[in-house]
Amino acid sequence: MSSDRDEFGAFLVGFIVGGLTGAVVSLLFAPQSGEETRALIRDKSIEIRDKAAESAEEALDRAEAAAAEARVRAEELAKVARTRAEELAREVRTRSEGAMEAVRKPAAKKSGGETPASS
C-alpha cells in the first residue's frame, strides 16, 4: 500500500508542476492583454483546483476500499485464530484427562482399589 501512496504522490507532484509550467509558458508566449491573461490564469487555476480535488477524492475512495478490505481480512484471520485456539484447548483437555486417568489407575491398584482422592 505504501507503493501506491508513493506513486500517487509522485503523480500529484508531477501534475501540479506540469500545470504550473504550462501556465507560465502560456503566459510568456501569449499575445494577450493583462485582463485576458488574468482571466486565463483564473480559469486555469480553477481547472487545476478541480482536477486536484478529483484526484484527492479518488485517492480517498481507494484508501477507504483498502481499509475495508483490510478489516475483512483481519476479521477472517481472527476467526481462524479463535477456531485454532479452541481446537488446541480441546486437545490439551483431552490429553490432560488421559494423563490423569493413567496416573489414577496405577495408584488405585497399589492402594487396593482406592483412589488418592477417596482417602
trRosetta pair geometry for C-beta under 8 A, 3 or more apart (Angstrom, degrees):
i j d omega theta_ij theta_ji phi_ij phi_ji
1 4 5.6 -47 -158 31 44 114
1 5 6.6 45 146 -19 68 103
1 66 6.0 113 -119 -174 125 150
2 5 5.5 -54 -151 36 37 114
2 6 6.3 38 151 -20 68 104
3 6 5.7 -52 -147 36 32 112
3 7 6.3 32 154 -18 65 106
4 7 5.8 -55 -147 38 30 110
4 8 6.2 28 155 -17 65 108
4 62 7.3 -141 161 145 140 138
5 8 5.8 -55 -146 38 29 110
5 9 6.2 32 153 -21 64 107
6 9 5.7 -54 -146 36 30 113
6 10 6.4 29 155 -17 64 106
7 10 5.8 -55 -148 37 30 110
7 11 6.3 33 152 -21 64 106
8 11 5.5 -52 -147 36 33 114
8 12 6.2 33 155 -20 66 105
8 55 7.9 157 -165 172 99 105
8 59 5.6 110 -171 -109 151 119
9 12 5.8 -53 -145 36 29 110
9 13 6.4 28 156 -16 64 106
10 13 5.9 -54 -145 38 30 109
10 14 6.2 30 155 -16 64 110
11 14 5.8 -62 -149 41 28 110
11 15 6.1 31 153 -25 65 108
11 55 7.7 -159 115 -156 114 137
12 15 5.5 -52 -145 33 30 115
12 16 6.4 26 158 -15 64 105
12 52 7.4 80 -148 -132 98 86
12 55 6.3 156 -100 134 95 146
13 16 6.0 -57 -147 38 29 107
13 17 6.1 23 157 -14 66 111
14 17 5.9 -56 -138 42 28 107
14 18 5.8 29 161 -19 65 112
15 18 5.9 -58 -145 39 23 110
15 19 6.3 23 156 -19 61 109
15 51 7.2 -144 172 127 131 124
15 52 7.5 160 114 -88 130 79
15 55 7.1 159 58 -54 172 166
16 19 5.8 -56 -148 36 28 111
16 20 6.4 24 157 -15 64 107
16 48 7.4 91 -120 -173 64 121
16 52 7.3 49 -81 -92 96 121
17 20 5.9 -57 -147 40 30 108
17 21 6.1 31 155 -20 65 109
18 21 5.7 -55 -143 37 29 112
18 22 6.2 29 158 -18 64 107
19 22 5.8 -56 -147 37 28 110
19 23 6.3 28 155 -20 63 107
19 44 7.4 161 -177 170 99 104
19 48 4.7 112 177 -111 155 124
19 51 8.0 175 -81 63 145 140
20 23 5.6 -55 -148 35 32 112
20 24 6.4 30 156 -18 66 105
21 24 5.9 -55 -147 36 30 108
21 25 6.3 27 156 -16 65 108
22 25 5.9 -56 -144 39 30 109
22 26 6.1 27 159 -18 66 109
23 26 5.9 -56 -145 38 28 108
23 27 6.4 29 155 -20 63 107
23 41 6.8 84 -167 -119 120 73
23 44 5.3 151 -104 131 112 155
24 27 5.8 -57 -151 35 30 111
24 28 6.4 27 155 -19 65 108
25 28 5.8 -57 -148 36 31 110
25 29 6.3 -2 165 7 67 113
26 29 6.6 -73 -139 52 26 90
26 30 5.4 35 164 -41 67 118
26 40 7.2 -132 126 152 126 138
26 44 7.9 159 61 -71 147 157
27 30 6.0 -49 -127 23 22 114
27 37 6.1 79 -131 -154 88 115
27 40 7.7 171 -86 94 79 128
27 41 7.3 34 -84 -74 121 102
30 37 6.6 148 90 -100 132 94
30 40 7.3 -98 169 49 174 172
32 36 3.9 -117 178 92 117 125
32 37 5.0 150 94 -57 117 80
32 40 7.0 82 86 -12 169 138
33 36 4.8 94 53 10 78 102
33 37 6.8 -139 95 -6 39 90
34 37 5.5 -56 -145 37 31 113
34 38 6.3 32 156 -20 66 104
35 38 5.8 -52 -148 35 30 110
35 39 6.5 31 152 -18 63 105
36 39 5.7 -54 -150 36 33 113
36 40 6.3 34 150 -20 65 106
37 40 5.6 -53 -148 36 32 113
37 41 6.3 34 152 -20 65 104
38 41 5.6 -51 -146 36 33 112
38 42 6.3 35 153 -20 65 105
39 42 5.7 -53 -148 36 31 113
39 43 6.3 29 153 -17 65 106
40 43 5.8 -55 -146 38 30 110
40 44 6.1 26 157 -15 66 109
41 44 5.9 -58 -143 41 28 107
41 45 6.1 27 158 -20 65 109
42 45 5.9 -57 -146 36 26 109
42 46 6.5 27 155 -18 62 106
43 46 5.8 -56 -151 35 30 110
43 47 6.3 31 152 -19 65 107
44 47 5.5 -54 -147 37 34 114
44 48 6.2 33 155 -18 68 105
45 48 5.7 -51 -143 38 32 110
45 49 6.2 36 154 -22 64 106
46 49 5.7 -54 -146 36 30 113
46 50 6.3 30 155 -19 64 106
47 50 5.8 -56 -150 35 29 110
47 51 6.4 25 154 -15 64 106
48 51 5.8 -56 -147 39 32 109
48 52 6.2 32 154 -20 66 107
49 52 5.7 -56 -147 38 29 111
49 53 6.3 30 154 -20 64 106
50 53 5.7 -53 -147 36 31 111
50 54 6.3 33 153 -20 64 106
51 54 5.6 -53 -148 36 33 114
51 55 6.3 33 153 -19 65 105
52 55 5.7 -52 -146 37 32 111
52 56 6.3 32 153 -19 64 106
53 56 5.7 -54 -147 37 31 112
53 57 6.3 33 153 -21 64 106
54 57 5.7 -54 -149 35 30 112
54 58 6.5 31 152 -18 64 104
55 58 5.7 -53 -149 36 32 112
55 59 6.4 33 152 -19 65 105
56 59 5.6 -53 -148 36 33 113
56 60 6.4 36 152 -21 65 104
57 60 5.6 -51 -148 34 33 113
57 61 6.5 35 152 -20 64 103
58 61 5.6 -52 -150 35 33 112
58 62 6.5 32 152 -17 65 104
59 62 5.7 -53 -149 37 33 110
59 63 6.3 33 152 -20 65 106
60 63 5.6 -54 -146 36 32 112
60 64 6.3 32 155 -19 65 104
61 64 5.8 -53 -147 36 30 110
61 65 6.4 31 154 -18 64 106
62 65 5.7 -55 -149 37 32 112
62 66 6.3 32 154 -18 66 106
63 66 5.7 -54 -147 38 31 111
63 67 6.3 33 153 -21 65 105
64 67 5.6 -53 -147 36 32 112
64 68 6.4 32 154 -19 65 104
65 68 5.8 -53 -148 36 31 110
65 69 6.4 31 153 -18 64 107
66 69 5.6 -54 -147 38 32 112
66 70 6.3 33 153 -20 65 106
67 70 5.7 -54 -146 37 31 112
67 71 6.3 35 153 -23 64 105
68 71 5.6 -52 -148 33 32 114
68 72 6.6 32 153 -18 64 103
69 72 5.8 -53 -150 35 32 110
69 73 6.3 30 153 -16 65 108
70 73 5.7 -55 -146 39 32 111
70 74 6.2 34 154 -22 66 106
71 74 5.7 -53 -147 35 29 111
71 75 6.5 31 153 -19 63 104
72 75 5.8 -55 -152 35 31 111
72 76 6.5 32 151 -19 65 105
73 76 5.6 -53 -150 35 34 113
73 77 6.4 32 153 -17 66 105
74 77 5.7 -54 -146 39 32 110
74 78 6.3 35 153 -21 65 105
75 78 5.7 -52 -146 35 31 112
75 79 6.4 34 153 -21 64 104
76 79 5.7 -55 -151 34 31 112
76 80 6.5 29 152 -17 65 105
77 80 5.7 -53 -148 37 34 111
77 81 6.2 34 154 -19 66 107
78 81 5.7 -54 -146 39 31 112
78 82 6.2 34 154 -22 65 106
79 82 5.7 -52 -146 35 30 112
79 83 6.4 30 154 -18 63 106
80 83 5.8 -55 -149 36 30 111
80 84 6.3 28 154 -17 65 108
81 84 5.8 -56 -146 39 30 110
81 85 6.2 33 154 -22 65 106
82 85 5.7 -54 -147 35 29 112
82 86 6.5 30 153 -19 63 104
83 86 5.8 -56 -152 35 31 111
83 87 6.5 31 151 -19 65 105
84 87 5.6 -52 -149 35 34 113
84 88 6.4 33 153 -18 66 105
85 88 5.7 -54 -147 38 31 111
85 89 6.3 35 153 -22 64 105
86 89 5.6 -52 -147 34 32 113
86 90 6.5 32 154 -18 64 103
87 90 5.8 -55 -151 36 31 110
87 91 6.3 30 152 -18 65 108
88 91 5.6 -55 -146 38 33 112
88 92 6.2 33 156 -19 67 105
89 92 5.8 -53 -146 37 30 110
89 93 6.3 32 153 -20 64 107
90 93 5.6 -56 -147 37 30 113
90 94 6.2 30 155 -19 66 106
91 94 5.8 -53 -146 36 30 110
91 95 6.3 25 157 -14 65 108
92 95 5.9 -57 -144 41 29 107
92 96 6.1 26 158 -18 66 109
93 96 6.0 -58 -143 38 26 107
93 97 6.3 27 157 -19 63 107
94 97 5.9 -56 -149 36 28 110
94 98 6.4 28 152 -18 63 107
95 98 5.6 -54 -149 37 33 113
95 99 6.3 33 153 -20 66 105
96 99 5.5 -50 -144 37 34 112
96 100 6.3 37 154 -20 65 103
97 100 5.7 -52 -146 37 31 111
97 101 6.3 33 153 -20 64 106
98 101 5.7 -54 -148 36 30 112
98 102 6.4 32 153 -20 64 106
99 102 5.6 -53 -148 35 33 112
99 103 6.5 31 153 -18 65 104
100 103 5.7 -56 -150 36 33 110
100 104 6.3 32 153 -21 66 108
101 104 5.7 -54 -144 35 32 111
101 105 6.5 36 159 -26 65 103
102 105 6.3 -48 -147 25 29 112
102 106 7.6 17 162 -4 58 101
103 106 7.0 -65 -161 40 31 98
103 107 6.4 23 153 -14 65 119
104 107 5.7 -69 -148 44 31 111
104 108 5.9 33 158 -26 71 108
104 115 5.6 -6 -157 -133 102 112
104 116 7.6 -122 -122 16 74 94
105 108 5.8 -54 -144 32 27 110
105 109 6.7 26 157 -18 62 104
106 109 5.7 -54 -150 34 36 112
106 110 6.5 33 155 -19 67 107
107 110 5.9 -56 -149 36 32 110
107 111 6.4 9 161 -2 66 113
107 115 6.6 67 102 -143 111 59
107 116 5.5 -36 156 -32 144 103
108 111 6.4 -68 -141 47 27 96
108 113 6.0 18 177 -142 90 22
108 114 6.7 -168 -136 74 69 24
108 115 5.3 -23 -87 -84 98 67
109 113 7.9 43 -100 -65 31 44
111 114 4.7 -80 119 60 120 89
111 115 7.7 153 61 -89 137 11
111 116 7.5 149 -15 -71 159 60
111 119 7.5 -81 -174 -69 153 120
114 118 5.1 -128 -164 78 90 116
114 119 6.0 97 146 -67 131 81
115 118 4.9 87 55 5 80 101
115 119 7.8 -130 93 -20 47 83
116 119 6.0 -42 -159 8 39 118
